[in-house]
Amino acid sequence: MAINIETKRLIMRQLSGEDWSLYYELQTDPVIIDLCFDQRSETDIKTGFESRLPNWTTDSEHWLCLVIIEKESGNKVGITGFNLADGIAEIGYLLLPCFHGIGYATESLEALLAWTQNIDEVNGYNAVVTKGNIASERVLEKCGFNLSKIEQNAYKIRGQLYDDHIYTLQLKSHRKLTVK
């Protein structure tokens, strides 16, 4: 099944082999990874990339990884997606720095959330944000997520421990009702 999600300014499609340079840049740009994770080896980055290439279904154990593309220019903006486990979709997104601050993260996340409304297996969402990544926290809040938990000293980046902020968004219970 080809996944194609569109917004006013963006198109999102599943990651493919032609997106390696974008994925690599997102995983190595110091501005992007500063509050996300430590620099990884090219081998580890390639392994992560390849794990996201198979077609995604609700039974997949790998992340659904979508490339975000500007409609007008055709420029690749970044990636977004989720990993579905036990009814919870763990959301994630990374955008190139030149596209920060213009609403693309919020626009793409809102569209992704709307698209998942048709997936019966999704009962709710969560996202993990490193303390200090205020822009990502704002995106989640704009999309209806709430800070539900803080795990102190949960993640190490460059030898320093950071708190993880766990954001959640529960679906309305009526969504799961079936008509008889």
VEXLOTOR-423244 format. One record per residue: residue number from 1; residue in one letter; x, y, z of N, C-alpha, C, CB in turn. Coordinates in pm, 1 decimal. Atoms other than C-alpha are relative to their C-alpha. Glycine has a CB too. Layout:
! VEXLOTOR-423244
ATOM, seq, type, neast, nnorth, nup, caeast, canorth, caup, ceast, cnorth, cup, cbeast, cbnorth, cbup
ATOM, NUM, A, X, Y, Z, X, Y, Z, X, Y, Z, X, Y, Z
...
This chain:
! VEXLOTOR-423244
ATOM, seq, type, neast, nnorth, nup, caeast, canorth, caup, ceast, cnorth, cup, cbeast, cbnorth, cbup
ATOM, 1, M, 84.4, -116.8, 0.0, 0.0, 0.0, 0.0, 89.5, 123.9, 0.0, -96.3, -0.6, 121.8
ATOM, 2, A, -76.5, -124.5, 6.4, 148.8, 333.7, -102.2, -63.2, 100.5, 96.0, 4.2, 56.9, -146.1
ATOM, 3, I, 47.4, -99.7, -95.7, 123.3, 594.6, 169.9, 32.8, 136.9, -55.9, 64.3, -20.2, 141.4
ATOM, 4, N, -16.5, -135.5, 50.4, 70.5, 949.7, 50.1, -92.7, 90.3, 80.1, -30.3, 8.7, -153.7
ATOM, 5, I, 76.7, -92.3, -83.5, -39.6, 1219.9, 293.7, 31.5, 140.7, -48.8, 34.2, -17.2, 153.5
ATOM, 6, E, -21.1, -136.2, 48.4, -91.0, 1576.8, 174.2, -62.3, 101.8, 93.9, -57.5, 16.3, -140.2
ATOM, 7, T, 52.7, -115.4, -71.5, -139.6, 1909.3, 348.9, 1.0, 116.1, -99.0, 84.5, 32.7, 130.6
ATOM, 8, K, -1.2, -117.9, 86.7, -167.4, 2259.8, 211.9, 138.1, 22.7, -61.7, -43.1, 123.9, 78.8
ATOM, 9, R, -135.5, -30.7, 47.8, 212.0, 2293.6, 183.3, 90.8, -120.9, -15.4, 64.4, 95.9, 92.9
ATOM, 10, L, -89.7, 115.1, -8.1, 349.2, 1940.9, 222.5, -58.4, -126.3, -61.0, 35.6, -26.2, 142.9
ATOM, 11, I, 33.1, 136.6, 40.1, 348.9, 1590.0, 82.1, 87.1, -90.7, 86.4, 24.0, -24.9, -156.3
ATOM, 12, M, -76.7, 97.9, -75.6, 455.4, 1290.8, 290.5, -17.7, -136.0, -65.2, -43.8, -3.4, 148.9
ATOM, 13, R, 1.4, 133.6, 59.7, 547.7, 956.0, 145.4, 101.3, -86.8, 73.8, 32.1, 5.7, -153.2
ATOM, 14, Q, -89.2, 90.5, -71.7, 721.9, 647.0, 277.4, 142.9, 13.4, -51.0, -47.9, -144.8, -14.1
ATOM, 15, L, -143.0, -5.3, 27.4, 1100.5, 656.4, 293.0, 37.2, -104.5, -105.1, 81.1, -22.2, 129.5
ATOM, 16, S, -48.5, 95.1, 100.4, 1277.6, 492.0, -2.6, 151.9, 12.1, -9.4, -66.8, 25.6, -139.5
ATOM, 17, G, -145.3, 1.3, 15.6, 1635.1, 414.3, -104.3, 57.6, 132.2, -47.9, 39.0, -107.4, -95.3
ATOM, 18, E, -48.5, -128.6, 52.8, 1663.2, 751.3, -281.0, 11.7, 107.8, 108.2, -92.9, 48.9, -110.2
ATOM, 19, D, -0.2, -98.7, -108.0, 1630.7, 928.2, 57.4, 118.3, -14.0, 96.0, -128.0, -10.7, 77.7
ATOM, 20, W, -114.0, 23.5, -88.0, 1961.6, 807.9, 204.5, 70.8, 130.4, 39.2, 98.7, -94.0, -67.6
ATOM, 21, S, -75.7, -122.2, -33.0, 2133.6, 1149.1, 183.2, -77.8, 87.5, 98.7, 31.5, 80.6, -128.7
ATOM, 22, L, 81.8, -74.2, -95.3, 1843.2, 1321.4, 361.8, 8.1, -64.4, 138.1, -146.3, 6.8, -47.7
ATOM, 23, Y, -1.4, 71.9, -127.1, 1831.6, 1055.3, 632.5, 135.8, 17.0, 68.9, -31.2, -150.1, -22.1
ATOM, 24, Y, -135.2, -13.4, -55.8, 2209.6, 1071.6, 680.8, 21.3, 141.3, 55.2, 106.9, -32.2, -107.7
ATOM, 25, E, -16.4, -138.2, -46.0, 2204.8, 1451.1, 707.3, -78.1, 24.2, 128.5, -45.5, 98.7, -108.5
ATOM, 26, L, 81.8, -16.9, -120.1, 1924.0, 1440.4, 964.4, 63.4, -68.0, 121.5, -140.2, -55.9, -23.6
ATOM, 27, Q, -61.8, 75.0, -109.2, 2122.4, 1190.1, 1171.1, 137.2, 54.1, 40.6, 13.1, -144.6, -39.3
ATOM, 28, T, -136.2, -47.7, -28.1, 2450.2, 1384.2, 1160.5, 10.5, 150.7, 19.8, 90.7, -40.3, -111.5
ATOM, 29, D, -6.5, -145.5, -14.1, 2365.3, 1755.6, 1159.1, 3.2, 36.4, 148.6, -120.9, 68.2, -70.9
ATOM, 30, P, -13.1, -32.1, -143.0, 2485.8, 1896.8, 1496.0, -117.9, 78.2, 56.5, 125.8, 78.4, 22.6
ATOM, 31, V, 114.8, -77.6, -47.9, 2191.4, 2139.5, 1522.5, -117.6, -93.1, 29.4, -41.0, 107.6, -104.3
ATOM, 32, I, 112.3, 92.3, -15.1, 1942.5, 1854.7, 1482.4, 22.1, -94.5, 117.3, -21.0, -80.0, -128.6
ATOM, 33, I, -22.8, 105.3, -99.5, 2104.9, 1597.0, 1707.5, 37.1, 54.4, 137.3, 108.7, -92.5, -47.8
ATOM, 34, D, -47.0, -59.1, -125.2, 2212.1, 1841.0, 1981.5, -81.9, -43.9, 120.7, -2.8, 150.2, -10.3
ATOM, 35, L, 85.6, 40.6, -111.1, 1913.3, 1757.3, 2202.3, -77.5, -127.6, -29.8, -96.3, 110.9, 33.9
ATOM, 36, C, 70.2, 123.6, 35.1, 1820.0, 1422.9, 2050.0, 80.5, -125.1, 32.5, -34.5, 0.6, -146.7
ATOM, 37, F, -80.8, 120.2, -16.9, 2107.1, 1175.4, 2056.2, 145.8, 32.0, -31.3, -51.6, -114.7, -90.6
ATOM, 38, D, -141.5, -13.1, 32.8, 2483.2, 1129.0, 2029.6, 22.5, -32.3, -146.8, 85.7, -92.0, 89.2
ATOM, 39, Q, -40.9, 33.6, 136.4, 2656.7, 1113.8, 1694.1, 13.0, -151.2, -11.4, 134.1, 70.2, -37.7
ATOM, 40, R, -6.1, 144.1, 24.7, 2621.7, 762.5, 1552.2, 96.9, -28.1, -113.4, -140.0, -56.8, -33.0
ATOM, 41, S, -87.7, 39.6, 109.5, 2852.6, 572.3, 1323.0, -82.6, -9.6, -128.3, 70.9, -135.5, 31.2
ATOM, 42, E, 70.5, 12.5, 127.6, 2766.6, 562.6, 953.7, -64.3, -137.6, -12.3, 96.1, 24.6, -117.6
ATOM, 43, T, 56.1, 135.3, 3.4, 2711.4, 186.4, 990.5, -131.5, -6.2, 77.6, 100.5, -101.4, 57.8
ATOM, 44, D, 122.7, -0.8, -79.7, 2453.6, 241.8, 1267.9, -110.6, 80.7, -68.3, 27.9, 57.1, 139.5
ATOM, 45, I, 98.2, -82.2, 71.4, 2283.0, 515.4, 1066.4, -56.8, -77.8, -117.8, 63.7, 132.5, -48.8
ATOM, 46, K, 44.0, 79.4, 115.9, 2269.1, 290.0, 759.6, -94.6, -112.6, 44.3, 122.7, -59.6, -74.8
ATOM, 47, T, 86.1, 106.3, -52.5, 2120.3, 7.6, 969.2, -138.2, 54.9, 33.8, 63.6, -64.6, 124.8
ATOM, 48, G, 127.6, -63.6, -31.8, 1850.1, 244.1, 1100.3, -78.0, 34.6, -124.4, 22.2, 124.4, 82.1
ATOM, 49, F, 63.2, -35.1, 127.2, 1778.1, 365.8, 748.8, -61.3, -123.1, -65.6, 101.9, 65.1, -94.6
ATOM, 50, E, 46.5, 121.7, 67.2, 1749.8, 16.6, 603.5, -115.9, -66.3, 74.1, 114.9, -98.9, -14.1
ATOM, 51, S, 108.6, 60.8, -77.0, 1522.4, -96.1, 888.3, -133.9, 68.2, -27.8, 31.4, 6.4, 149.4
ATOM, 52, R, 122.0, -76.0, 25.5, 1269.5, 169.6, 780.8, -46.8, -10.4, -145.6, 22.0, 145.4, 36.1
ATOM, 53, L, 32.9, 8.0, 142.5, 1263.4, 81.2, 410.4, -112.5, -97.1, -37.2, 121.1, -38.3, -74.2
ATOM, 54, P, 108.0, 91.0, 41.5, 1026.5, -218.6, 402.1, -136.4, 68.4, 7.5, -0.1, -126.4, 87.8
ATOM, 55, N, 136.2, -52.7, -4.8, 663.8, -141.1, 328.2, -55.2, -19.2, 140.2, -91.0, -69.3, -105.2
ATOM, 56, W, 52.1, 2.4, -136.4, 484.0, -63.0, 650.4, -143.7, -47.2, 1.1, 10.7, 138.0, 64.7
ATOM, 57, T, 137.6, 39.4, -28.0, 169.5, -233.0, 778.4, -19.7, 10.8, 151.1, -30.9, -146.2, -52.7
ATOM, 58, T, 26.7, -9.5, -143.2, 1.1, -226.2, 1118.0, 66.3, -112.4, 79.1, -149.2, -1.4, 24.7
ATOM, 59, D, -69.7, 110.3, -66.9, 178.3, -555.5, 1196.9, 151.2, 19.1, 1.8, -33.5, -131.1, -67.8
ATOM, 60, S, -144.0, -22.3, 9.0, 523.4, -411.3, 1123.9, 59.5, 30.4, 136.8, 30.2, 114.0, -96.9
ATOM, 61, E, -72.4, -32.7, -122.4, 775.9, -397.5, 1404.3, 90.1, 121.0, -20.7, 82.7, -120.0, 46.8
ATOM, 62, H, -85.7, -115.1, 28.7, 972.1, -121.0, 1230.8, -82.8, 128.4, -7.0, 76.5, -21.4, -132.2
ATOM, 63, W, 62.4, -132.4, 8.0, 898.7, 250.5, 1222.1, -58.0, 24.1, -138.9, 101.9, 110.1, 34.5
ATOM, 64, L, 48.4, -59.6, 124.1, 676.0, 396.7, 955.7, 73.7, 132.9, -10.2, -160.0, 18.1, -2.0
ATOM, 65, C, -81.4, -120.6, 17.2, 912.4, 665.2, 828.1, -43.3, 68.1, -129.0, 153.4, -33.7, -2.7
ATOM, 66, L, 49.0, -76.1, 113.9, 770.1, 932.1, 599.5, 91.2, 118.8, -27.1, -143.9, 47.3, 24.3
ATOM, 67, V, -76.9, -117.2, 41.7, 969.7, 1188.3, 404.7, -98.2, 114.9, -17.5, 80.6, -27.3, -132.8
ATOM, 68, I, 81.2, -121.1, 11.5, 825.5, 1539.3, 432.2, 58.3, 82.9, -113.7, -3.0, 81.6, 135.2
ATOM, 69, I, -44.5, -71.8, 119.7, 844.3, 1730.4, 101.6, -85.6, 124.9, -18.0, -8.0, -91.1, -126.4
ATOM, 70, E, 74.5, -122.0, 33.5, 749.2, 2089.4, 20.6, -68.0, -18.9, -134.1, 93.4, 124.4, -3.0
ATOM, 71, K, 72.7, 13.5, 126.2, 479.0, 2084.1, -246.7, 54.2, 94.9, -106.3, -148.8, 25.8, 21.7
ATOM, 72, E, -35.0, -102.4, 97.4, 584.5, 2407.9, -413.7, 138.7, -20.4, -60.2, -7.6, 135.6, 64.1
ATOM, 73, S, -137.8, 9.2, 47.9, 960.5, 2348.6, -438.6, 46.2, -142.1, -29.0, 91.4, 61.3, 100.1
ATOM, 74, G, -46.8, 137.9, 10.9, 989.6, 1969.7, -415.1, 115.4, -30.5, 93.8, 41.4, -28.9, -141.5
ATOM, 75, N, -109.8, 20.5, -94.6, 1254.9, 2016.0, -144.6, -41.4, -93.8, 111.9, 46.5, 133.6, 58.3
ATOM, 76, K, 22.7, 88.7, -113.7, 1283.6, 1746.3, 119.4, 26.0, 78.6, 128.2, 91.4, -127.1, -7.9
ATOM, 77, V, -0.9, -78.6, -122.7, 1213.4, 1900.7, 459.5, 55.5, -79.9, 117.2, -140.3, 48.7, 32.2
ATOM, 78, G, -39.7, 85.0, -111.6, 1272.9, 1608.3, 695.5, -77.9, -129.1, -3.7, -21.1, 71.2, 133.9
ATOM, 79, I, 74.3, 125.4, -11.7, 1109.0, 1292.1, 820.7, -92.2, 5.8, 121.8, 97.2, -120.9, 10.6
ATOM, 80, T, 91.2, 16.9, -112.5, 822.5, 1201.2, 1050.1, -48.8, -143.8, -4.5, -120.0, 102.4, -5.3
ATOM, 81, G, 54.5, 134.5, -0.4, 656.8, 879.8, 1152.8, -27.8, -49.7, 138.7, 92.8, -93.4, -68.7
ATOM, 82, F, 30.1, 59.8, -129.2, 576.4, 638.3, 1429.6, 30.9, -148.3, -1.8, -146.0, 23.4, 37.5
ATOM, 83, N, -15.1, 142.8, -20.8, 633.5, 294.5, 1568.4, -120.6, -44.7, 82.3, 137.0, -35.2, 71.6
ATOM, 84, L, 121.8, 46.2, -64.4, 316.9, 107.0, 1666.3, 27.8, -125.2, 82.0, -109.0, -27.2, -104.2
ATOM, 85, A, -15.7, 116.2, -88.1, 330.3, -126.5, 1966.3, -109.9, 3.6, 105.0, 141.2, -1.9, 67.3
ATOM, 86, D, 106.4, 13.1, -100.1, 43.2, -246.0, 2184.9, -101.3, 113.4, -6.8, 60.0, -5.5, 138.5
ATOM, 87, G, 102.6, -101.7, 19.2, -194.2, 12.5, 2038.7, 47.6, 143.6, 15.2, -109.3, -23.7, 94.9
ATOM, 88, I, -54.6, -134.3, -19.0, 33.9, 309.8, 2109.0, 99.3, 30.3, -112.3, 68.6, 13.2, 139.5
ATOM, 89, A, -90.3, -45.2, 106.5, 200.9, 496.6, 1823.9, 99.1, 99.0, 61.0, -79.9, 65.8, -119.5
ATOM, 90, E, -104.1, -91.6, -47.0, 530.8, 647.6, 1936.8, 41.0, 87.9, -117.3, 123.6, -77.8, 58.7
ATOM, 91, I, -20.4, -97.6, 106.0, 566.3, 961.9, 1727.1, 142.4, 55.4, 4.5, -102.1, 113.9, 11.8
ATOM, 92, G, -129.2, -66.6, 7.5, 892.5, 1113.0, 1605.9, 9.4, 83.1, -126.8, 113.8, -102.1, 5.4
ATOM, 93, Y, -21.3, -84.2, 117.5, 1011.5, 1380.8, 1364.7, 134.2, 70.4, 11.1, -114.1, 103.1, -15.6
ATOM, 94, L, -124.6, -75.6, 11.7, 1332.8, 1546.9, 1249.9, -9.9, 83.7, -126.8, 126.1, -95.0, -3.2
ATOM, 95, L, 2.7, -89.7, 115.4, 1346.5, 1849.8, 1019.3, 135.8, 66.1, -17.7, -110.1, 106.8, 16.0
ATOM, 96, L, -123.7, -72.1, 28.0, 1644.0, 2011.0, 849.4, -8.3, 140.4, 60.6, 26.5, 7.3, -153.3
ATOM, 97, P, 2.3, -130.7, -66.9, 1743.1, 2332.9, 1031.4, -54.7, 114.6, -85.2, 137.9, 34.7, 43.9
ATOM, 98, C, 49.7, -108.8, 84.7, 1660.4, 2553.9, 732.4, -152.6, 3.1, -6.5, 56.8, -13.3, -140.5
ATOM, 99, F, 146.1, 5.1, -1.1, 1295.4, 2446.5, 776.7, -57.5, 12.5, 141.3, -47.6, -129.5, -63.5
ATOM, 100, H, 48.6, -20.3, -136.8, 1273.9, 2508.3, 1152.5, -73.8, 133.2, 8.8, 117.4, -4.2, 101.9
ATOM, 101, G, 67.7, -125.4, -32.2, 1030.2, 2770.4, 1276.4, -103.0, 49.0, -99.1, 98.9, 103.2, 15.9
ATOM, 102, I, 99.8, -46.0, 97.5, 790.9, 2784.1, 980.4, -127.4, -84.9, 2.5, 59.8, -1.8, -140.3
ATOM, 103, G, 122.9, 74.7, -20.3, 528.3, 2541.2, 1105.2, -8.4, -135.6, -67.8, -110.8, 80.4, -45.3
ATOM, 104, Y, 7.0, 127.6, 70.3, 618.4, 2235.6, 900.6, -9.8, -119.7, 95.3, 121.2, -15.7, -89.0
ATOM, 105, A, 8.3, 112.6, -94.5, 666.8, 2009.6, 1205.0, -143.2, -16.6, 48.0, 95.1, 21.6, 121.0
ATOM, 106, T, 138.9, 5.7, -46.7, 321.2, 2097.6, 1338.3, -92.4, -45.6, -111.9, -45.1, 137.0, 53.2
ATOM, 107, E, 86.4, 34.5, 113.5, 157.4, 2075.0, 994.9, 11.8, -147.7, -36.3, 34.9, 86.3, -121.6
ATOM, 108, S, -19.3, 140.5, 36.8, 310.8, 1735.9, 919.4, -50.2, -93.0, 110.0, 148.0, -28.0, -28.7
ATOM, 109, L, 47.7, 84.5, -108.7, 233.2, 1595.8, 1265.2, -152.5, -2.0, 4.5, 56.3, 48.5, 133.8
ATOM, 110, E, 146.5, -2.9, 3.3, -129.7, 1711.0, 1248.2, -53.4, -90.4, -110.7, -50.7, 144.1, -20.1
ATOM, 111, A, 44.0, 83.8, 111.8, -164.1, 1540.3, 909.7, 22.7, -147.6, 29.3, 73.3, 39.5, -128.3
ATOM, 112, L, -28.0, 139.1, -35.4, -0.1, 1221.9, 1036.3, -102.0, -50.7, 101.4, 142.8, -14.1, 56.2
ATOM, 113, L, 100.2, 39.0, -99.9, -233.7, 1212.8, 1336.9, -136.6, -20.9, -65.2, -10.0, 106.6, 110.9
ATOM, 114, A, 128.0, 14.9, 70.8, -535.9, 1265.6, 1111.3, -1.7, -128.5, -82.1, -25.8, 121.6, -91.6
ATOM, 115, W, -9.2, 121.1, 81.7, -417.6, 985.6, 880.6, -14.9, -124.6, 85.8, 133.2, -3.9, -75.7
ATOM, 116, T, 6.5, 119.4, -85.6, -380.1, 742.4, 1172.0, -138.1, -21.9, 61.0, 102.5, 10.7, 110.9
ATOM, 117, Q, 135.7, 16.9, -52.9, -742.1, 802.6, 1276.1, -72.4, -116.0, -68.0, -80.4, 129.3, -17.8
ATOM, 118, N, 60.9, 110.3, 73.6, -830.9, 539.4, 1016.4, 65.3, -134.5, 28.3, 6.0, 28.0, -146.9
ATOM, 119, I, -68.9, 124.6, -35.1, -601.6, 278.3, 1172.0, -56.9, -48.2, 133.1, 156.7, 20.4, 8.6
ATOM, 120, D, 66.8, 49.6, -120.4, -805.6, 76.0, 1420.2, 97.1, -41.9, 109.6, -88.3, -116.5, -35.2
ATOM, 121, E, -97.4, 48.0, -98.3, -492.0, -56.2, 1590.6, 60.2, 112.4, 84.9, 111.0, -74.4, -70.7
ATOM, 122, V, -55.4, -113.3, -75.4, -393.6, 295.7, 1709.1, -102.9, 46.7, 103.1, 39.6, 117.7, -96.1
ATOM, 123, N, 87.4, -42.2, -110.1, -546.3, 372.4, 2050.0, 49.8, 128.0, 67.4, -10.9, -111.5, 103.6
ATOM, 124, G, -57.0, -118.7, -60.3, -317.2, 656.3, 2150.9, 140.7, 22.5, -51.7, 0.0, -11.3, 152.1
ATOM, 125, Y, -132.1, -40.0, 49.0, 15.9, 827.1, 2097.0, 88.4, 39.6, 117.5, -11.4, 117.0, -101.3
ATOM, 126, N, -93.4, -60.4, -92.5, 327.7, 912.9, 2286.8, 119.6, 52.0, -78.4, 44.0, -100.9, 108.6
ATOM, 127, A, -121.9, -55.0, 57.5, 642.8, 1108.0, 2216.1, 95.2, 28.4, 114.8, -28.5, 129.4, -84.5
ATOM, 128, V, -102.4, -23.7, -100.7, 966.8, 1132.1, 2409.4, 87.4, 115.0, -48.9, 85.0, -129.2, 27.0
ATOM, 129, V, -77.7, -118.7, 34.6, 1143.8, 1468.5, 2409.5, 102.7, 23.7, 109.7, -92.0, 125.0, -18.8
ATOM, 130, T, -104.4, -32.4, -96.5, 1473.8, 1549.3, 2576.2, -25.9, 138.2, 58.8, 140.0, -6.0, -66.0
ATOM, 131, K, 18.1, -129.4, -66.0, 1441.9, 1826.3, 2833.0, 89.6, 103.9, -66.9, 31.7, -10.1, 152.2
ATOM, 132, G, -73.8, -106.9, 67.0, 1546.6, 2150.7, 2669.5, -35.6, 14.6, -146.1, 146.3, -23.9, 12.4
ATOM, 133, N, 41.5, -6.0, 140.1, 1405.4, 2069.6, 2325.9, -138.5, 66.2, -5.1, -2.5, -144.2, -65.7
ATOM, 134, I, 123.7, -76.2, -15.9, 1143.3, 2340.8, 2366.9, -81.7, 4.4, -128.4, 31.4, 141.0, 45.2
ATOM, 135, A, 73.0, -6.7, 127.0, 1054.4, 2363.9, 1997.0, -81.2, -127.6, -23.5, 97.8, 22.8, -116.9
ATOM, 136, S, 73.9, 125.9, 17.7, 958.0, 1994.7, 1982.9, -114.3, -10.6, 99.0, 93.5, -120.1, 15.8
ATOM, 137, E, 107.9, 2.9, -98.1, 756.6, 2028.9, 2301.4, -116.3, 88.6, -44.4, 51.6, 45.1, 137.5
ATOM, 138, R, 105.9, -90.0, 49.1, 563.9, 2321.9, 2151.1, -79.2, -64.4, -113.5, 60.6, 133.4, -47.7
ATOM, 139, V, 68.7, 68.8, 110.3, 486.1, 2119.9, 1838.4, -99.4, -100.7, 56.4, 101.9, -71.2, -93.6
ATOM, 140, L, 88.2, 101.2, -59.0, 343.7, 1837.7, 2048.8, -119.5, 64.4, 68.7, 77.1, -86.4, 99.9
ATOM, 141, E, 110.0, -68.2, -69.7, 137.6, 2076.5, 2261.4, -100.3, 58.3, -99.1, 54.7, 111.5, 90.5
ATOM, 142, K, 90.7, -53.8, 102.2, -5.9, 2246.3, 1950.6, -87.0, -110.0, -60.5, 80.0, 70.3, -110.8
ATOM, 143, C, 72.4, 112.8, 58.9, -112.6, 1901.4, 1829.6, -83.9, -75.6, 103.3, 98.0, -95.6, -66.2
ATOM, 144, G, 88.4, 58.4, -99.8, -296.4, 1822.3, 2153.9, 64.5, -93.1, 100.6, -105.1, -72.2, -67.5
ATOM, 145, F, -69.6, 85.9, -95.9, -31.5, 1622.7, 2341.8, 13.5, 71.8, 134.2, 139.5, -40.9, -54.0
ATOM, 146, N, -21.1, -52.5, -133.9, 10.0, 1667.1, 2716.1, 122.1, -65.4, 62.5, -124.2, -22.3, 87.7
ATOM, 147, L, -113.3, 55.0, -74.5, 320.8, 1624.9, 2928.6, -57.1, -88.2, 109.4, 92.0, 113.5, 59.6
ATOM, 148, S, 59.9, 92.5, -95.8, 233.4, 1315.6, 3128.5, 99.9, -56.4, 99.7, -65.8, -112.7, -73.1
ATOM, 149, K, -99.2, 59.5, -88.6, 562.4, 1209.7, 3284.1, 136.7, 60.2, -29.4, 3.4, -154.1, -15.9
ATOM, 150, I, -139.4, -40.3, 16.3, 918.3, 1324.1, 3342.0, 86.2, -110.4, 61.1, 28.8, 140.3, 67.7
ATOM, 151, E, -94.4, 101.1, -48.2, 1183.0, 1054.8, 3369.2, 134.0, 68.7, 18.3, 11.3, -122.2, -99.3
ATOM, 152, Q, -121.7, -73.1, -29.8, 1478.2, 1215.1, 3541.9, 123.2, -81.0, -37.9, 4.7, 37.0, 147.2
ATOM, 153, N, -129.3, 59.0, 37.0, 1828.7, 1147.3, 3413.2, -15.2, -127.4, -81.9, 81.0, -29.5, 124.6
ATOM, 154, A, 35.8, 119.8, 76.1, 1687.7, 903.4, 3159.4, 86.8, -24.1, -123.0, -142.4, 9.1, -42.5
ATOM, 155, Y, -68.6, 13.8, 128.4, 1908.5, 970.5, 2858.3, 131.3, 76.8, 2.8, -89.3, 49.9, -115.8
ATOM, 156, K, -132.3, -61.5, -0.7, 2275.3, 1045.0, 2810.1, 36.7, 47.8, -140.3, 105.8, -99.3, 52.5
ATOM, 157, I, -46.6, -58.7, 125.2, 2395.8, 1278.9, 2534.7, 131.4, 70.6, 31.0, -106.6, 99.5, -62.0
ATOM, 158, R, -133.6, -56.6, -20.4, 2764.2, 1370.9, 2511.9, 45.3, -10.4, 145.5, 2.1, 145.6, -43.9
ATOM, 159, G, -42.2, 25.0, -136.8, 2818.3, 1225.1, 2857.4, -83.0, 68.8, 106.8, 139.3, 41.0, 15.2
ATOM, 160, Q, 84.9, -71.0, -96.3, 2550.8, 1442.2, 3021.7, -137.7, -65.1, 5.0, -12.2, 150.4, -37.1
ATOM, 161, L, 133.8, 57.5, -16.3, 2226.7, 1301.9, 3163.9, -106.4, 107.5, -17.0, -13.9, -67.4, 137.8
ATOM, 162, Y, 113.8, -88.9, 24.1, 1901.1, 1461.6, 3053.1, -127.5, -69.3, 43.4, -8.4, 41.1, -149.2
ATOM, 163, D, 132.9, 52.4, -29.1, 1542.7, 1420.0, 3164.7, -72.4, -25.9, -132.0, -81.0, 98.7, 89.8
ATOM, 164, D, 90.9, 24.8, 111.5, 1299.2, 1264.9, 2919.0, -136.8, 53.3, 37.3, -6.9, -151.6, -35.5
ATOM, 165, H, 137.0, -46.7, -17.3, 966.3, 1443.6, 2885.4, -88.0, -88.9, -85.9, -15.8, 151.9, -38.7
ATOM, 166, I, 88.7, 93.0, 69.2, 697.7, 1192.9, 2794.2, -133.4, 70.4, -24.1, -19.6, -132.2, 82.4
ATOM, 167, Y, 126.2, -62.1, 39.5, 403.8, 1341.3, 2605.2, -94.4, -107.9, -50.0, 22.4, 108.7, -108.9
ATOM, 168, T, 99.2, 97.4, 45.0, 82.0, 1151.5, 2541.8, -121.8, 70.8, -58.9, -42.4, -91.5, 116.2
ATOM, 169, L, 126.2, -44.2, 58.4, -233.5, 1194.8, 2340.0, -87.2, -123.5, -10.6, 20.2, 69.9, -140.6
ATOM, 170, Q, 92.0, 112.8, 3.3, -522.7, 959.2, 2398.0, -112.5, 29.9, -97.8, -56.4, -29.9, 141.1
ATOM, 171, L, 113.5, -15.3, 90.5, -788.4, 903.9, 2137.6, -128.9, -0.7, 79.8, -1.4, -111.6, -106.6
ATOM, 172, K, 131.7, 0.5, -62.5, -1147.3, 969.1, 2227.3, -55.8, -142.0, -5.5, -96.5, 101.1, -70.3
ATOM, 173, S, 48.7, 138.2, -7.0, -1310.1, 644.4, 2336.1, -107.3, -29.7, -103.9, -54.4, -28.7, 138.1
ATOM, 174, H, 106.9, 26.7, 97.2, -1602.3, 690.9, 2095.4, 53.7, -38.3, -137.6, -89.5, 121.7, -13.1
ATOM, 175, R, -57.2, 33.1, 130.3, -1365.8, 651.3, 1799.9, 1.4, -150.5, -22.0, 141.6, 56.3, -12.2
ATOM, 176, K, -13.7, 144.5, 13.2, -1336.7, 279.8, 1871.9, -134.5, -74.4, -1.6, 84.8, -52.3, 112.4
ATOM, 177, L, 130.2, 64.7, 3.4, -1711.6, 214.2, 1881.3, -33.2, -47.9, -140.6, -108.0, 95.1, 50.3
ATOM, 178, T, 40.3, 51.5, 130.9, -1846.9, 2.8, 1601.7, -151.6, 6.5, -11.2, 50.7, -145.8, -21.2
ATOM, 179, V, 144.5, -6.9, 26.7, -2189.5, 37.9, 1445.6, -47.2, -140.2, -33.8, -33.4, 100.9, -116.8
ATOM, 180, K, 53.4, 134.4, 26.3, -2399.5, -278.1, 1450.5, -117.1, 4.8, -93.6, -41.2, -67.7, 128.9
